[in-house]
Amino acid sequence: MRVRVGRWRDQAVALGWLVLIWNLLWGKFSWGNLLAGLLVGAAVLVFFPLPPVTFGGRLRPWALLVLAGRFAVELVLASAHVARIAVQAGYVPRSAVIAVPLRVHTDLNLALTAEMVSLVPGTLIIEIDREAGVLYLHVLDVRGPQDLADNRARVLDIEGRIVRAIGSSFELRRLEPASAAGSAGDPGPPGGPGPGDPTDPHKENRP
């Protein structure tokens, strides 16, 4: 009985996130988008069942408000930045592909972090290494190494806000050891990254 209740709870959480993502993709919240999101989300869960994603955390209302508020601010600022690039005559932005190892490797955290990063203009997830917990993303308007470090730190900051909003106590503890290094954009262990290191600077792509 407890297993069945847990399964229904996980399905309800997945449906809720699918409805939220549907409305964000349309760009506005309305009763029509809410109803359509429920129908599309239910169809996805029924006809394209997702791998079981367990939710072992707990909801923290204040952290959820912080998550939503910060996301709204980042959305506005990033949209303005991309719009400025689009109308700036003669300016050709440089782009890069960077890797960001996350600290919490659960499927739920990987999915939510990837979705929130991709919804912000100027960044796009191009690959997810599920086993290693690494996100590979394309970033726009890279002017130097500091921009790479800032983008890594921003992704880790988004992950941290998600975990603080819905994560378990164990997941919260996972944020602490790497938080200082992540905020500083730590490029990796001493001696420099190797070819297989997810922070390998050779993954940069400058058109």
Secondary structure per residue as TSV (DSSP state, phi and psi in degrees):
chain	resnum	aa	ss	phi	psi
A	1	M	-	360.0	-44.4
A	2	R	H	-64.6	-37.7
A	3	V	H	-63.5	-42.0
A	4	R	H	-65.3	-41.7
A	5	V	H	-62.4	-41.6
A	6	G	H	-63.0	-38.1
A	7	R	H	-66.3	-43.5
A	8	W	H	-64.5	-37.0
A	9	R	H	-64.5	-42.9
A	10	D	H	-63.8	-39.2
A	11	Q	H	-64.8	-39.3
A	12	A	H	-65.5	-40.6
A	13	V	H	-64.2	-43.4
A	14	A	H	-61.9	-42.3
A	15	L	H	-63.1	-41.7
A	16	G	H	-60.3	-43.2
A	17	W	H	-68.6	-36.6
A	18	L	H	-64.2	-39.4
A	19	V	H	-65.4	-42.8
A	20	L	H	-61.7	-46.2
A	21	I	H	-63.6	-39.6
A	22	W	H	-58.5	-46.3
A	23	N	H	-67.7	-37.4
A	24	L	H	-65.4	-37.9
A	25	L	H	-66.7	-33.8
A	26	W	H	-77.1	-19.4
A	27	G	T	90.8	0.2
A	28	K	S	-159.5	155.1
A	29	F	-	-99.6	125.9
A	30	S	-	-148.9	165.9
A	31	W	H	-64.1	-36.0
A	32	G	H	-64.8	-45.2
A	33	N	H	-67.0	-34.9
A	34	L	H	-64.1	-46.2
A	35	L	H	-65.1	-43.5
A	36	A	H	-63.6	-39.6
A	37	G	H	-62.5	-39.8
A	38	L	H	-63.5	-42.7
A	39	L	H	-67.1	-46.3
A	40	V	H	-65.6	-43.4
A	41	G	H	-62.2	-42.4
A	42	A	H	-64.7	-39.6
A	43	A	H	-64.8	-40.3
A	44	V	H	-62.3	-44.1
A	45	L	H	-68.9	-29.9
A	46	V	H	-83.8	-49.3
A	47	F	H	-91.7	-23.7
A	48	F	S	-127.9	68.4
A	49	P	-	-58.0	130.9
A	50	L	-	-80.6	156.6
A	51	P	-	-58.1	146.3
A	52	P	-	-59.7	123.0
A	53	V	-	-116.1	110.8
A	54	T	-	-83.9	144.9
A	55	F	-	-113.3	103.3
A	56	G	-	-104.9	7.2
A	57	G	S	-96.1	-159.6
A	58	R	-	-145.2	149.5
A	59	L	-	-77.8	133.6
A	60	R	-	-119.2	104.7
A	61	P	H	-55.1	-44.9
A	62	W	H	-65.4	-43.1
A	63	A	H	-65.1	-32.5
A	64	L	H	-65.3	-40.4
A	65	L	H	-64.1	-41.6
A	66	V	H	-62.3	-43.3
A	67	L	H	-59.0	-47.7
A	68	A	H	-67.6	-41.7
A	69	G	H	-65.1	-46.6
A	70	R	H	-64.2	-37.7
A	71	F	H	-63.7	-42.0
A	72	A	H	-62.2	-42.3
A	73	V	H	-63.9	-46.2
A	74	E	H	-62.2	-36.1
A	75	L	H	-63.2	-44.4
A	76	V	H	-66.9	-47.5
A	77	L	H	-63.7	-43.0
A	78	A	H	-67.0	-38.0
A	79	S	H	-63.3	-42.4
A	80	A	H	-64.6	-38.8
A	81	H	H	-64.9	-45.7
A	82	V	H	-65.5	-38.8
A	83	A	H	-63.4	-39.5
A	84	R	H	-64.1	-40.8
A	85	I	H	-62.6	-39.7
A	86	A	H	-65.2	-32.3
A	87	V	H	-101.2	-1.5
A	88	Q	S	-80.7	110.3
A	89	A	T	-66.0	132.3
A	90	G	T	78.7	-1.6
A	91	Y	-	-93.4	124.6
A	92	V	-	-111.2	106.2
A	93	P	-	-70.5	146.8
A	94	R	-	-92.9	145.7
A	95	S	E	-121.6	167.0
A	96	A	E	-151.7	155.6
A	97	V	E	-110.9	119.6
A	98	I	E	-121.6	159.1
A	99	A	E	-113.8	136.4
A	100	V	E	-127.1	106.5
A	101	P	E	-73.2	122.8
A	102	L	-	-82.3	161.5
A	103	R	S	-92.8	-26.8
A	104	V	-	-112.7	118.0
A	105	H	-	-98.3	17.0
A	106	T	-	-69.4	152.3
A	107	D	H	-59.6	-39.2
A	108	L	H	-63.1	-44.9
A	109	N	H	-66.9	-41.1
A	110	L	H	-60.4	-45.1
A	111	A	H	-66.5	-47.3
A	112	L	H	-66.4	-42.2
A	113	T	H	-64.4	-43.6
A	114	A	H	-62.2	-41.3
A	115	E	H	-64.9	-46.2
A	116	M	H	-67.4	-36.6
A	117	V	H	-66.6	-42.6
A	118	S	H	-70.0	-27.9
A	119	L	H	-73.7	-17.3
A	120	V	S	-84.0	122.9
A	121	P	T	-57.2	141.0
A	122	G	T	100.0	-12.6
A	123	T	E	-132.2	144.2
A	124	L	E	-148.1	127.6
A	125	I	E	-74.1	127.4
A	126	I	E	-111.3	-17.6
A	127	E	E	-162.9	147.9
A	128	I	E	-128.1	123.7
A	129	D	E	-93.2	98.5
A	130	R	T	-65.4	-40.1
A	131	E	T	-66.3	-43.4
A	132	A	T	-88.7	-12.0
A	133	G	T	70.0	41.7
A	134	V	E	-117.2	133.3
A	135	L	E	-101.6	132.2
A	136	Y	E	-107.6	124.5
A	137	L	E	-135.0	149.7
A	138	H	E	-93.6	128.7
A	139	V	E	-119.9	144.5
A	140	L	E	-102.1	147.8
A	141	D	-	63.4	65.6
A	142	V	-	-100.4	118.7
A	143	R	-	-106.6	-11.3
A	144	G	S	-179.6	178.4
A	145	P	H	-57.8	-31.9
A	146	Q	H	-64.5	-34.6
A	147	D	H	-64.7	-36.7
A	148	L	H	-63.3	-45.2
A	149	A	H	-64.0	-39.8
A	150	D	H	-64.8	-39.2
A	151	N	H	-69.0	-38.7
A	152	R	H	-62.2	-44.5
A	153	A	H	-64.3	-35.3
A	154	R	H	-66.9	-41.3
A	155	V	H	-64.0	-43.1
A	156	L	H	-66.2	-31.4
A	157	D	H	-67.9	-40.6
A	158	I	H	-63.0	-44.8
A	159	E	H	-58.4	-43.3
A	160	G	H	-62.0	-40.9
A	161	R	H	-67.0	-36.5
A	162	I	H	-65.2	-46.4
A	163	V	H	-64.5	-39.9
A	164	R	H	-67.7	-24.3
A	165	A	H	-83.8	-37.2
A	166	I	H	-135.9	3.0
A	167	G	-	-80.0	166.8
A	168	S	-	-84.6	172.3
A	169	S	H	-63.0	-38.0
A	170	F	H	-63.6	-42.3
A	171	E	H	-66.4	-35.8
A	172	L	H	-62.3	-39.0
A	173	R	H	-67.4	-27.4
A	174	R	H	-66.5	-22.6
A	175	L	H	-74.3	-28.0
A	176	E	H	-67.2	-50.9
A	177	P	H	-60.0	-36.3
A	178	A	H	-98.8	0.2
A	179	S	H	-63.9	-42.3
A	180	A	H	-67.9	-42.7
A	181	A	H	-67.1	-39.6
A	182	G	H	-65.8	-38.6
A	183	S	H	-66.7	-30.2
A	184	A	T	-88.6	-2.0
A	185	G	T	68.6	42.8
A	186	D	-	-53.3	118.5
A	187	P	-	-73.7	-13.7
A	188	G	-	142.7	-171.5
A	189	P	S	-70.8	159.8
A	190	P	T	-57.7	146.2
A	191	G	T	100.8	-6.5
A	192	G	-	86.6	153.2
A	193	P	-	-74.7	148.2
A	194	G	-	-93.7	-178.8
A	195	P	T	-61.3	-29.7
A	196	G	T	-93.9	0.5
A	197	D	-	-72.8	132.7
A	198	P	T	-66.5	-12.9
A	199	T	T	-102.5	19.7
A	200	D	-	-58.3	117.9
A	201	P	G	-65.7	-14.2
A	202	H	G	-71.3	-7.6
A	203	K	G	-79.2	-5.8
A	204	E	-	-61.8	146.4
A	205	N	-	-130.2	106.0
A	206	R	-	-109.1	112.0
A	207	P	-	-68.6	360.0
